[in-house]
Amino acid sequence: MTHLKRILFVFSILISFSLQSQETTDSTKTLEAVVVKGYESNTSLLKVPASISKIGKVELNAASNASMLPAVNTISGVRMEERSPGSFRLSIRGSLLRSPFGIRNVKVYYDDFILTDAGGNTYLNLLDINSINSLEIIKGPAGSLYGAGTGGAMLLNGFGKTNDSADLKLKIIGGSFGTFNQSVQYLRHSKNVQLFVGQGHLQSDGYRVQSRMRKDNLQFNMRINSNDRLTSDFIFFYTDLFYQTPGGLTFAQFNANPRQSRPATPTLPSVVDQKTAIYNKTGFVGFSNTYKINNNWKTISSITNSLTGFKNPFITNYERRKENNLGLRSKLVYENNLPFPVQWVTGFEIQKGDYVIDSSGNQKGIPDANKVSDQIVARQQFVFSQLNVSPLKFFQIQAGASVNKFLYSIERTLGLPSNGKKTLNFNRQLLPRVAVLLTPVQQISMYVQMSKGYSSPTIAEIRPSAGGISSDLQAEYGWNKEVGIKISALRNKFYLNAAVFQYDLRDAIVRRVNNVGAEYFVNEGDVKQKGVEIEYQYILFNTGKQKIFRSLKWAQSITLNDFRFINYKNNLSSFAGNKLTGVADKILVSNLSLDVTNNFYWNIQFSYVGKMPLNDANTFFSAPYRLWQSKFGWKLNLKKIPLELFVLMDNITNEKYSLGFDINAFGNRFYNPSPSRNFQAGLVIDLK
């Protein structure tokens, strides 16, 4: 790794400086002990032999009250993109070669409910940020407990701490480019019941032509503690999402007028003429039970079901989908201290998806008569088991494995070619993970882990929107090796998490686009991914209520990537040694949070994203960009009613950049310009 020695040297100086800093008074508030659920740990980050990052409610709302994107992008090794309002993509330690839109190759859970569908896709943009109390991101293959995937997993928490309280919050936000956000949240917590009811509306005219969006969301969460042994969770949400897709621009078009949408060409109409957009209406329901058998044994089981109606008029085609997904997850947990702490987790997960997918031509936003229809059944299932033991106070072993099985059944019911029913049956895969944690002193831990990643093609890759079927597409797989260190110092005012990894990916799935703009996917050789990830937080001071400036917190994340193709050929050209498409070589994010007397607060965030290759041949690269974002707020009481006023500022320096590219785009239309300098102002009324 070209930058490894340099970055470790810099951080050794920082750590030394921090550890030698003068101790502050006992009244100084320390960083809270962050407890994570990843790998069923339920303990502090310092004691988990894995690379896990957590974002709490305060951090989620620090830079935006409507989107989790700015907060997620503070995590090293993670990039969330938004090519147009409402269109999210997520990458964990990897590129977006497989995700023209949406989220693939990342498993997402909402508490114990499975959000990722049986076809491998996650509609994360359907959720309202107000329904999320915190989130965790597990970096690297997590198949030993969460099933197949080469990227990682995201765990969302929708239930907060239990206390006797009732709360009704009203939010209203308005801003640049016709942005308007309104939401209502009712929360009721008692000894036995937690209740959340949320309604949200978000709309925007968009920065570019053909980039309007609208989202309406209704959600209901309830947790019932029947007794000391039984807890039941129920979740329901319905989301109606619409957003237009302005399309990619060439570099010349990007420079000439970044607000334009993709124009017409001599062979293809414009996106405005074709009324390109996404329409998604989804209902999701889930029920789970946690039953404590005795002091050592408990079971957690959940069942989920979702129904989706999806439409996507595109430049060259019109796709419509009806999706029905059913999921079941159950686990048995044993915990005992014995002579030393022991935890054993074992269980299974089963998903079945029924999909009816229609594709036709697009005549100015209306499907034409050239229709093909496919009926697809997706089944995936796995059993898992994990053992966590600490035979010595300074030594911990975590070992787990899962056995995964995937099957797709595809039948063309209308149109040609009619080849009957095809079954794509992927071989069973054993996905092991072994991790060791050493704690030489109380506030320092070091870990080593090795895990196998495996990811079968998603339905959107087997059956792209244009209507073709890629029955010869294979799964991608590989081994991840990683070492890391975690340090808590200065009475828990300073926390550092650093990791170095290498992931060797085989049969990587790559997105391609043909000469009429239709996408397809192929397996293209091997990829070697090397990376360094560093995160730290430091409370510079906290004076309590006696001073004007009460507290100042500094958070920093650093990502250094060296991802390259190995043994990769496209026709007669060899791309072996080329940098992996869609991955920035370095990403730096700094955040300062200041609390001032009389309940003023100020948060400012700086992001630097280095250049990245936009095509596999590495003939086009994006330019690095620097992004400044800030939020300033004032909390006050008006006739005993708590109010919060705030102003959000995005792209303060008016940087010209893209928060998401169309990689390997035909005609070199890579660029999706992001908004110029923009502002939002909001009001929160808290009717306790």
C-alpha positions in Angstrom: 0.0 0.0 0.0 1.6 3.2 -1.2 0.2 5.4 1.5 0.2 3.0 4.4 3.5 4.0 6.0 2.8 7.7 5.6 -0.7 7.5 7.2 0.3 5.3 10.0 3.2 7.6 10.8 0.9 10.6 10.9 -1.5 8.8 13.2 1.2 7.6 15.5 2.1 11.2 16.1 -1.6 12.1 16.6 -2.1 9.3 19.1 1.1 10.1 21.0 0.0 13.8 21.2 -3.5 12.8 22.4 -2.2 10.4 25.1 0.2 13.0 26.4 -2.4 15.8 26.5 -3.2 17.3 29.9 -6.0 15.6 31.7 -9.2 17.7 32.1 -11.4 18.0 35.1 -13.8 15.4 36.3 -16.7 17.5 35.2 -15.7 17.0 31.6 -18.3 14.9 29.8 -16.8 11.7 28.2 -17.8 10.0 25.0 -20.6 7.5 25.7 -19.7 3.8 25.7 -21.0 2.9 22.2 -22.7 -0.5 22.3 -23.1 -2.4 19.0 -25.3 -5.3 18.0 -23.2 -6.5 15.0 -22.3 -10.2 15.1 -24.6 -10.5 18.1 -22.0 -8.7 20.2 -24.2 -6.4 22.3 -21.1 -4.9 23.8 -18.8 -1.9 23.3 -17.0 -1.3 20.0 -13.7 -1.9 21.8 -14.6 -5.5 22.5 -15.7 -6.5 19.0 -13.2 -8.3 16.8 -14.5 -6.7 13.6 -14.7 -3.4 11.7 -18.0 -1.9 12.7 -19.1 1.7 12.7 -22.1 3.2 14.5 -24.1 6.4 13.8 -26.5 7.6 16.5 -29.6 9.9 16.2 -27.6 13.1 16.8 -25.1 12.2 14.1 -27.9 11.3 11.7 -29.4 14.7 12.0 -26.2 16.7 12.2 -26.0 17.6 8.5 -29.5 16.7 7.2 -32.9 16.2 8.7 -34.2 14.4 5.6 -31.4 12.1 4.4 -28.9 9.7 6.0 -26.4 10.2 3.2 -24.2 12.9 4.8 -23.9 10.9 8.1 -23.2 7.6 6.3 -20.4 9.2 4.3 -18.6 10.1 7.5 -17.7 6.4 7.9 -14.4 5.3 6.4 -14.7 2.7 3.6 -18.3 3.6 2.9 -19.8 5.7 0.2 -23.4 6.6 -0.3 -24.3 8.3 -3.5 -27.4 10.2 -4.8 -27.3 10.7 -8.6 -30.6 12.5 -8.5 -33.0 13.3 -5.5 -34.2 10.0 -4.1 -31.9 7.7 -6.0 -29.5 6.1 -3.5 -26.6 3.8 -4.0 -24.4 2.3 -1.3 -20.9 0.9 -1.5 -19.0 -0.8 1.4 -15.4 -1.5 0.6 -16.0 -1.8 -3.0 -17.1 -0.2 -6.2 -20.6 0.3 -7.7 -19.9 -1.9 -10.7 -23.1 -3.8 -9.9 -25.4 -0.9 -9.0 -26.6 1.4 -11.8 -29.2 2.4 -9.2 -30.5 0.9 -5.9 -28.5 -1.0 -3.4 -27.1 -4.4 -4.1 -24.5 -6.7 -2.5 -25.2 -5.2 0.9 -27.5 -7.0 3.4 -29.8 -4.6 5.3 -31.8 -5.3 8.4 -34.2 -3.2 10.4 -33.8 -4.6 13.9 -34.5 -8.3 13.3 -36.5 -7.7 10.1 -35.0 -8.4 6.7 -35.2 -5.4 4.4 -33.1 -6.9 1.6 -35.4 -8.8 -0.7 -35.0 -12.4 -2.0 -33.6 -11.0 -5.3 -30.7 -9.2 -3.6 -32.0 -5.6 -3.8 -32.8 -3.1 -1.0 -35.1 -0.1 -1.3 -33.3 1.9 1.4 -34.8 5.1 -0.1 -38.3 4.1 1.1 -37.5 4.7 4.7 -38.0 7.9 6.6 -34.9 9.0 8.5 -37.1 9.9 11.5 -37.9 6.2 11.9 -34.2 5.3 12.5 -32.7 5.8 15.9 -29.2 4.5 15.0 -27.4 2.4 12.4 -24.4 0.1 12.3 -22.3 -0.7 9.2 -20.3 -4.0 9.2 -17.4 -3.7 6.8 -16.2 -6.7 4.8 -17.9 -10.1 4.2 -20.4 -10.9 6.9 -21.8 -14.1 5.5 -21.1 -16.1 8.7 -24.2 -14.5 10.3 -25.9 -12.4 7.7 -25.8 -14.5 4.6 -24.2 -14.0 1.2 -22.5 -10.8 0.2 -19.1 -9.4 -0.6 -19.7 -5.9 0.6 -21.0 -6.0 4.2 -24.2 -5.4 6.1 -26.2 -2.5 7.5 -28.1 -2.8 10.7 -30.8 -0.2 11.4 -32.3 0.3 14.8 -35.9 1.6 15.0 -36.5 1.3 18.8 -34.9 3.6 21.3 -34.5 3.4 25.0 -37.5 2.5 27.1 -38.7 5.1 29.5 -42.1 6.5 30.6 -42.7 9.4 28.2 -44.9 10.6 25.4 -43.8 12.9 22.6 -45.3 14.5 19.5 -42.8 16.2 17.1 -43.7 18.3 14.2 -41.1 19.2 11.6 -41.2 21.5 8.6 -38.3 22.3 6.3 -38.1 24.4 3.2 -35.2 25.3 0.9 -33.5 25.7 -2.4 -34.7 24.0 -5.6 -38.2 23.7 -4.3 -37.3 21.5 -1.4 -40.1 20.9 1.1 -40.1 18.4 4.0 -42.9 17.9 6.5 -43.1 15.2 9.1 -45.0 14.2 12.3 -43.8 11.6 14.8 -45.7 10.4 17.8 -43.7 8.4 20.4 -45.1 6.7 23.4 -42.9 4.8 25.8 -44.0 3.1 28.9 -42.8 0.1 31.0 -44.4 -2.4 28.7 -45.1 -0.7 25.4 -43.0 1.3 22.9 -45.0 3.0 20.1 -43.9 5.0 17.1 -46.2 6.5 14.5 -44.6 8.5 11.8 -45.8 10.4 8.7 -43.5 12.1 6.3 -43.7 14.1 3.0 -40.6 15.1 1.0 -40.5 16.9 -2.3 -38.1 18.7 -4.5 -38.0 20.3 -8.0 -34.4 19.2 -8.3 -31.3 21.0 -9.4 -31.4 19.6 -12.9 -34.1 19.4 -15.5 -36.0 16.2 -15.1 -35.1 15.7 -11.5 -38.2 16.3 -9.5 -39.0 13.9 -6.7 -41.8 13.2 -4.2 -42.0 10.8 -1.3 -44.8 10.0 1.1 -44.3 7.7 4.0 -46.4 6.3 6.8 -44.8 4.0 9.4 -46.0 2.2 12.6 -43.6 0.5 15.1 -44.7 -1.2 18.3 -42.8 -3.2 20.9 -44.7 -5.0 23.6 -42.9 -6.4 26.7 -45.5 -8.9 27.8 -43.4 -10.1 30.7 -39.8 -10.5 31.7 -39.4 -13.3 29.2 -41.4 -12.3 26.1 -41.0 -9.2 23.9 -42.8 -8.8 20.6 -42.1 -6.3 17.8 -44.4 -5.2 15.0 -43.5 -2.9 12.1 -45.5 -1.6 9.2 -44.7 1.0 6.6 -46.1 2.2 3.3 -44.1 4.4 1.0 -45.1 6.1 -2.3 -41.9 7.2 -4.0 -41.5 9.0 -7.3 -38.4 10.6 -8.8 -37.3 11.6 -12.2 -34.0 10.5 -13.7 -32.2 13.2 -15.6 -29.6 10.9 -17.2 -25.8 11.2 -17.5 -23.9 13.9 -19.4 -20.6 14.0 -21.2 -17.8 16.1 -19.8 -18.4 18.8 -22.3 -22.2 18.9 -21.5 -21.3 18.9 -17.7 -19.1 22.0 -18.2 -21.4 23.8 -20.5 -24.6 23.5 -18.4 -24.7 21.1 -15.4 -28.4 21.8 -14.9 -29.4 20.2 -18.2 -30.7 16.7 -18.5 -29.5 14.2 -21.0 -30.3 15.7 -24.4 -31.5 13.9 -27.6 -29.1 12.4 -30.1 -29.5 11.5 -33.8 -30.5 8.0 -32.7 -32.1 8.4 -29.3 -34.7 10.9 -27.8 -34.1 13.0 -24.7 -35.0 11.9 -21.2 -37.6 14.8 -21.1 -39.3 13.4 -24.2 -39.3 9.9 -22.7 -40.5 11.1 -19.3 -37.8 8.9 -17.6 -38.6 8.3 -13.9 -39.0 5.7 -11.1 -42.4 5.0 -9.5 -42.3 2.7 -6.4 -45.2 1.9 -4.1 -44.3 -0.5 -1.4 -46.0 -1.9 1.7 -43.8 -3.8 4.3 -45.0 -5.6 7.4 -43.0 -7.6 9.9 -43.5 -9.4 13.3 -40.9 -10.7 15.6 -40.7 -12.5 19.0 -37.9 -12.6 21.5 -38.4 -15.3 24.1 -36.1 -15.7 27.1 -36.2 -19.5 27.9 -34.1 -19.1 31.0 -31.0 -17.1 32.2 -28.8 -18.7 29.5 -31.1 -19.4 26.5 -33.3 -17.2 24.3 -34.8 -17.3 20.8 -35.4 -14.5 18.4 -37.7 -15.1 15.3 -39.1 -12.7 12.7 -41.3 -12.9 9.7 -41.5 -10.2 7.0 -43.6 -9.7 3.9 -43.4 -6.9 1.3 -45.4 -6.0 -1.8 -44.0 -3.6 -4.4 -45.4 -2.1 -7.5 -42.5 -0.6 -9.6 -42.4 1.3 -12.9 -39.4 2.7 -14.8 -39.8 4.5 -18.1 -36.3 4.7 -19.5 -34.9 6.1 -22.7 -34.9 2.8 -24.5 -37.4 0.7 -22.6 -40.3 0.7 -20.1 -40.0 -1.7 -17.2 -42.8 -2.7 -14.8 -42.5 -5.1 -11.9 -44.8 -6.7 -9.3 -42.8 -8.0 -6.4 -43.9 -10.2 -3.5 -41.2 -11.0 -0.9 -41.5 -13.3 2.1 -38.7 -13.7 4.7 -38.2 -15.8 7.9 -35.3 -15.5 10.2 -34.8 -17.4 13.5 -31.9 -17.8 15.9 -31.2 -19.5 19.2 -28.7 -17.7 21.5 -26.9 -19.3 24.5 -24.8 -17.2 26.9 -23.0 -18.3 30.0 -20.0 -17.2 32.0 -19.0 -20.7 33.1 -15.3 -20.5 33.9 -15.2 -17.9 31.2 -17.7 -16.0 29.0 -19.2 -18.2 26.2 -21.8 -17.2 23.6 -23.3 -19.5 20.9 -25.6 -18.3 18.2 -27.2 -20.6 15.6 -30.2 -20.2 13.3 -31.5 -20.0 9.8 -32.9 -17.5 7.3 -35.2 -18.3 4.4 -36.5 -15.9 1.7 -38.8 -16.4 -1.3 -39.6 -13.8 -3.9 -42.2 -13.9 -6.6 -41.7 -11.4 -9.4 -43.6 -10.6 -12.6 -41.5 -8.3 -14.8 -42.7 -6.7 -18.0 -40.5 -4.9 -20.5 -41.5 -3.0 -23.6 -40.5 0.0 -25.6 -41.1 3.5 -24.3 -43.2 5.9 -26.3 -42.9 9.2 -24.5 -43.6 7.7 -21.1 -46.1 5.1 -22.3 -45.2 1.4 -22.8 -45.6 0.3 -26.4 -46.9 -3.1 -27.7 -43.5 -4.7 -28.0 -43.8 -6.5 -24.7 -42.1 -9.4 -23.1 -43.1 -10.7 -19.7 -41.2 -13.0 -17.3 -42.3 -14.8 -14.1 -39.4 -15.2 -11.7 -39.1 -17.1 -8.4 -36.1 -16.4 -6.3 -35.2 -18.6 -3.3 -32.3 -18.1 -1.0 -31.7 -19.8 2.3 -28.9 -20.3 4.8 -28.1 -21.8 8.1 -25.6 -20.1 10.4 -23.7 -20.8 13.6 -21.2 -18.7 15.6 -19.2 -19.3 18.8 -17.7 -16.5 20.8 -15.4 -17.4 23.7 -13.1 -15.5 26.0 -10.9 -18.0 27.8 -8.7 -15.2 29.1 -9.5 -11.7 30.0 -7.3 -10.3 27.2 -8.1 -13.0 24.6 -11.3 -13.5 22.6 -12.1 -15.9 19.7 -15.1 -15.5 17.5 -15.7 -18.2 14.8 -18.7 -18.7 12.7 -19.9 -20.1 9.4 -23.0 -20.3 7.2 -24.1 -22.6 4.4 -25.9 -20.8 1.6 -28.2 -22.0 -1.2 -29.6 -19.9 -4.1 -32.0 -20.7 -6.8 -33.7 -18.7 -9.6 -36.6 -20.0 -11.7 -37.3 -17.9 -14.8 -40.2 -18.5 -17.3 -41.0 -16.2 -20.2 -44.8 -16.1 -20.3 -45.1 -13.5 -23.1 -42.9 -12.7 -26.1 -39.8 -14.2 -27.6 -37.6 -16.1 -27.1 -39.9 -18.6 -25.4 -37.6 -21.2 -24.0 -39.8 -22.6 -21.3 -38.8 -22.5 -17.6 -35.1 -22.1 -16.8 -33.7 -22.9 -13.4 -30.4 -21.3 -12.3 -29.2 -23.4 -9.3 -26.1 -22.2 -7.6 -24.0 -24.6 -5.6 -24.1 -24.6 -1.9 -21.5 -22.3 -0.4 -19.8 -22.5 3.0 -18.9 -19.0 4.2 -16.6 -19.2 7.3 -15.3 -16.3 9.4 -12.6 -16.5 12.2 -11.6 -13.5 14.3 -9.2 -13.1 17.3 -9.2 -10.1 19.6 -6.3 -9.2 22.0 -6.6 -6.6 24.7 -3.1 -6.1 26.0 -4.2 -3.1 28.2 -7.7 -2.1 29.2 -8.2 0.6 26.6 -6.5 -0.9 23.6 -7.6 -3.9 21.6 -6.2 -5.5 18.4 -7.9 -8.0 16.2 -7.3 -10.2 13.2 -10.1 -11.7 11.1 -10.5 -13.7 7.9 -13.8 -14.3 6.1 -15.1 -15.5 2.9 -17.5 -13.5 0.8 -19.9 -14.8 -1.8 -22.6 -13.1 -3.8 -24.9 -14.6 -6.4 -26.2 -12.4 -9.2 -29.3 -10.3 -8.3 -32.5 -10.5 -10.3 -31.8 -7.1 -11.8 -28.5 -8.6 -13.1 -29.9 -12.0 -14.3 -32.9 -10.2 -15.9 -32.0 -6.5 -16.7 -34.6 -3.9 -17.5 -34.3 -4.2 -21.3 -35.6 -7.8 -21.1 -32.7 -10.0 -21.8 -31.7 -13.0 -19.6 -28.1 -13.6 -18.5 -28.4 -17.3 -17.6 -24.6 -17.8 -17.8 -23.8 -15.2 -15.1 -21.9 -16.7 -12.2 -21.5 -15.7 -8.5 -18.6 -13.6 -7.4 -16.6 -14.8 -4.3 -13.3 -14.2 -2.5 -11.4 -14.1 0.8 -10.9 -11.1 3.0 -7.9 -10.7 5.4 -7.9 -7.9 7.9 -6.1 -6.5 11.0 -7.2 -3.7 13.1 -6.6 -1.7 16.3 -9.0 0.2 18.6 -7.9 2.7 21.2 -9.9 4.6 23.9 -7.9 7.2 25.8 -8.1 10.4 27.8 -10.9 9.1 30.0 -12.9 8.0 26.9 -12.7 11.4 25.3 -10.6 10.0 22.4 -11.5 6.9 20.4 -9.6 5.5 17.4 -10.6 2.6 15.1 -8.1 1.7 12.3 -8.0 -1.3 9.9 -5.9 -2.6 7.1 -7.4 -5.2 4.8 -7.0 -7.1 1.5 -9.9 -8.7 -0.3 -9.2 -11.0 -3.3 -12.4 -11.1 -5.4 -12.9 -13.7 -8.1 -15.4 -13.6 -11.1 -16.3 -10.0 -10.3 -19.7 -9.0 -11.7 -19.4 -5.9 -13.9 -22.1 -3.7 -15.5 -21.9 -2.9 -19.2 -24.0 -0.8 -21.5 -24.6 -1.5 -25.2 -24.8 1.0 -28.1 -28.5 1.8 -27.5 -28.0 2.4 -23.7 -29.4 -1.0 -22.5 -27.5 -2.5 -19.6 -26.2 -6.0 -19.1 -23.8 -7.7 -16.7 -20.8 -10.0 -17.1 -18.2 -11.8 -15.0 -14.9 -10.1 -15.7 -11.9 -11.7 -14.1 -10.5 -11.0 -10.6 -10.0 -8.0 -8.4 -7.5 -7.3 -5.6 -8.8 -4.8 -3.1 -6.3 -3.3 -0.6 -7.4 -0.6 1.8 -6.6 1.4 4.9 -9.5 2.8 7.0 -9.1 5.1 10.0 -11.8 6.8 12.2 -11.3 8.7 15.3 -13.4 11.0 17.6 -12.0 13.5 20.1 -13.8 15.7 22.6 -11.5 18.7 22.6 -13.3 20.3 25.6 -16.5 20.2 27.5 -17.0 22.9 30.2 -20.5 22.1 31.2 -23.0 25.0 31.7 -20.6 27.5 33.2 -18.9 28.7 30.0 -20.1 30.2 26.7 -18.6 27.5 24.6 -19.8 24.3 26.2 -18.3 21.5 24.1 -16.4 20.9 21.0 -16.1 17.4 19.3 -13.9 16.6 16.4 -14.5 13.5 14.2 -12.3 12.3 11.3 -12.4 9.5 8.9 -9.7 8.5 6.3 -10.1 6.0 3.5 -7.2 4.9 1.3 -7.9 2.5 -1.5 -5.8 0.5 -3.9 -8.3 -1.6 -5.8 -7.1 -3.1 -9.1 -8.3 -5.6 -11.8 -6.4 -8.8 -12.1 -6.6 -11.1 -15.2 -9.2 -9.0 -16.9 -9.8 -8.9 -20.6 -12.5 -7.1 -22.6 -12.5 -8.4 -26.2 -8.8 -8.1 -27.2 -7.9 -5.4 -24.6 -6.3 -6.4 -21.3 -7.2 -4.3 -18.3 -5.1 -6.2 -15.9 -3.5 -3.8 -13.4 -6.1 -1.1 -14.0 -7.7 0.7 -11.1 -11.2 -0.6 -10.2 -13.9 1.4 -11.8 -15.9 3.7 -9.5 -13.6 3.7 -6.5 -11.9 6.9 -5.3 -8.2 6.5 -4.3 -8.7 8.5 -1.1 -11.6 10.0 0.9 -11.2 12.3 3.9 -14.1 13.5 6.0 -13.8 15.9 9.0 -16.5 17.0 11.3 -16.7 19.6 14.0 -19.6 19.9 16.4 -19.8 22.9 18.7 -22.4 23.5 21.5 -22.8 27.1 22.7 -24.6 28.5 25.7 -28.3 29.3 25.4 -28.7 26.1 23.4 -27.0 27.2 20.2 -25.2 24.5 18.2 -23.1 24.4 15.1 -21.9 21.5 13.0 -19.6 21.8 10.0 -18.4 18.9 7.8 -15.7 18.8 5.1 -15.3 16.0 2.6 -12.5 15.4 0.1 -13.1 12.7 -2.5 -10.2 11.9 -4.7 -10.3 11.0 -8.4 -11.8 7.7 -9.6 -11.8 5.8 -12.9 -15.1 6.1 -14.7 -14.5 3.2 -17.1 -12.7 -0.1 -17.0 -10.1 1.0 -19.5 -9.1 3.8 -17.1 -9.2 6.3 -20.0 -11.6 8.7 -18.1 -11.2 9.8 -14.5 -13.3 12.1 -12.3 -11.7 15.2 -10.8 -11.3 15.3 -7.0 -13.8 17.5 -5.2 -14.1 19.2 -1.9 -17.5 19.6 -0.2 -18.4 21.8 2.7 -21.7 21.4 4.6 -22.9 23.0 7.8 -25.9 23.2 10.1 -26.6 25.9 12.7 -29.4 25.6 15.2 -31.1 27.3 18.2 -33.2 25.4 20.8 -35.6 27.5 22.9 -38.8 27.4 24.8 -41.8 29.4 23.7 -44.5 29.4 26.4 -43.0 26.1 27.7 -43.1 24.5 24.3 -39.6 23.3 23.1 -38.7 24.6 19.7 -35.7 24.2 17.4 -34.8 26.5 14.6 -32.0 25.5 12.2 -30.4 26.4 8.9 -28.7 23.9 6.7 -26.0 24.9 4.1 -24.8 22.5 1.5 -21.9 22.9 -1.0 -21.0 26.1 0.7 -18.1 26.8 -1.7 -20.2 26.1 -4.8 -18.1 23.2 -5.9 -18.9 21.7 -9.4 -19.1 17.9 -8.8 -21.1 14.7 -9.2 -22.3 12.7 -6.2 -22.5 9.6 -8.3 -21.4 8.6 -11.8 -22.7 6.4 -14.5 -19.7 4.1 -14.8 -18.8 2.4 -18.1 -21.5 4.6 -19.7 -21.9 4.4 -23.5 -21.0 7.6 -25.2 -18.9 8.7 -22.2 -22.1 10.0 -20.4 -20.6 9.6 -16.9 -21.6 12.8 -15.2 -24.6 13.4 -12.9 -24.1 16.9 -11.7 -25.0 17.6 -8.0 -26.6 20.7 -6.7 -24.7 24.0 -6.5 -24.7 26.0 -3.3 -28.1 25.6 -1.6 -29.8 26.2 1.7 -32.6 24.8 3.9 -34.3 26.3 7.0 -36.4 24.3 9.4 -38.6 24.3 12.5 -39.2 21.5 15.0 -42.0 21.8 17.5 -41.8 19.3 20.4 -45.2 18.8 22.1 -44.2 16.7 25.0 
